[in-house]
Amino acid sequence: MGVGRGSRRAERFVAALRRRPVIPAVRGPEGALERALSGDHAAIFILGGDLFRALGLVSGRGRRPVVCVNVDTVGGIAADQSGVRFLAGRVEGIISTHRHIIELGRSAGLITIQRLFAIDSGAVDRGLKLIRRAAPDCVEILPGLAYPEIADEYRRALSQPALAGGLVRDARTLRAILAAGATAVSTSDPSLWGELDSAPGTR
């Protein structure tokens, strides 16, 4: 299954990530989100903090990056149908580990990113099977450090663009993940947010 069953929004999202593959990941305070919103990024991931305060900052911006909210971890909203409906029209995408949330997000017209925790071989195998059923637009591998180790297996199993995040603390690691074939890397380290204007090589 390719990007979002032909979703034009998802296709534009992935194309923008290929041009600017570093994604600011913010958990609060609001200063981090304000800084991310002011940058020339393809996307921002909101992973925690008070959702309503974050949405207040997001809604006050005209031109801004695509905003994706992790509905499993952010405060102030339930990871259910009502929560997904609330986010539709306020942000562009959702992030979750749960198949039913991804399916709800897809039905609501949101960009969907399903997380896969690559903590061991069993977790990777189970995650790949769940993702095939959910058919998200993109998959985020955590921790990002693991992506080069499972990149070949991932490409054999899935066609969705792979993102990577977690434990990305320096430019060398970031570049190695992209060189291994990831479309983009999310990081909470502001010093890396402006590291790359375009990904190395062709993916």
N, C-alpha and C positions, 0 to 999 in steps of 0.2 A: 504494500500500500504506500503510495507516494504522499506528497504533501497535501494534507487536508482534503482528500477526495476532490481535488480541483479547485479548492478555495482560493480565489484571487487574493484575498487578504493575506492568507498564509503564504502564498507564493511571493507577494511583495515583501512580506516580513523576512522571509529567508533570503531573498535577494539583497535586502538592506543589511542583513547580518553578514553576508559575504563581503560586503564593502567595508563594514565597520564591525569586526567580530568580537570586540570586548564589550561585555554587558555589565554595567554597574548593578550590583546586588545590594539592596539597602534593607536594613532592619530597624532603622531609627538611630538616632534622633532625626528630627525633621531637617536639620542642616545637611545631612548626607543626601537626602532626597532632593533638596533644593539644588545642591551642587550637581547632582546627576541630571536633573531636569534642565539645567542651564548648559549642559554639554551637548556636543554634536554626536549623539549616540543613536544607534538603530533601535535600541530597546533598553528598558530598565526593568529589573525584577524587584518587586516589593515582597520581602520574605518575612516581615514581622512588623511589630509596632502597632499603633492604633490606626486601623484602616480609614476611619473617618477623617482623621487629621491628614492622613496621606492623600485622600481623595480631595480634600479641600485645596491642597497645594497643586494637585494635578489638574483640577477643574479650572484653576485660575490661570492656566497657561494656554496660549493660543497654539503656536507650533511647538511641538514637543516630541520626544521619542515615544515609541510604542510602549505602553505600560502593561506588564503582566503581573498578576497577583497570585501568590501562593496561598490558596484557600485553606490548605491544611494547617498553616502556621501563623497566619496573620490574625491579629486580634480584632474583635468586634463583629465578626460575621461567621455564620455556620457553614460548614462544608456540606451543603445540601442544595436541593433544587432552588429554594428561595434565595440562598446566598448567590448562586450562579446567576439567577435572573436579575438580582440587584446589581451585580457587577456589569452585566451586559448593557452597553451604552455609556458606561462610565469609564471603563478601561477596555483595552483591546484584547487582552488574553488572560488565561488562567494557567496555573501550574498546580499539579497534584500528583500524588502517587496512586490515586484510586481510579480504577476503570470507570465506575459509574459517574464520577465527577467529570472526567474527560468526555464521556458521552453526552452529559448534560451541557457541557460547555460547547461542544461541537453543534448540538441542536440549537443553542442560543446564538450561534454565529460568531463565537469567540475563537481566537487562536488558542490552540490547546497544546500544552507541553506536559508530558508525563515523565516523572522522575523514575530513574532506575538506580538503586543503590548497589554498587558493584563491590560488595563486601567479601564475597567468595563465589566460587563457581556455581553453587546451587542457587544463590540469590540472583545471579546473572541469568541462569537458565529460566528460572521462574518468572523473572521480570520480563524477559523477551517474549515469553508466551502470553503474559497479560497484555503487553503492549500490542502484540499482533491483533488481539481481540478488540482492544479499545480504539485502535487506529488514530492516535493523536497526530497533530501536525508535525511536532518535533519531539525528540526525546532528550532529556538532560541526564547525563551520567554523573553520579556522585560516588566517591570524590573524583574531581577532575583528574587527579593524578593517575587514576586507574584507567582512564580512557585509552592511552597508547597500548596498554596491555590487552585490552579486549577489542580493539578497533577492528581487527580482521573478523573476529567472531560476530561482532555487531553488523558489519557490512554484509556478511553471509545471511544473517537472519532478518534484517530490516532494511527498508529503503528510506525511512524518514531521516531528515537531517539530524545529526547528532550534535548536541550541545554538551558542555562539560562545566562543572562547577564544584567548588569546595577544595580547600587546601591549596589554592593557587596563590602563591605568595611572592612570586618574583617573575620577571619578564622571561627568564630562560624557560621556566616551567610552562608559562602561557604559550610561548612559541612552539615548544615541543608538542603540546596538545594539539595545536592547530596544524602543525606539520604532520601529525599522525592521521589527520583527516577530519577533525571536528570542524563544524561550520562556525562555531562561536564558543567563547568561554565567558562564564559569569564569574565575577569576583567582587568581594566587598572591600578590597583594598583600593582606596581612591588614587593611590600613586600609580596604579596600573590602568586606570580608566582611559587615559590618553595614550597608552603605549603604542597602539597600532592604528593606522588609518585604513589599512586593507590587509587581508590575510596573506601570508606568504604562499606562493605557489598557486596552483590551480587544483580545486577540489570538486 
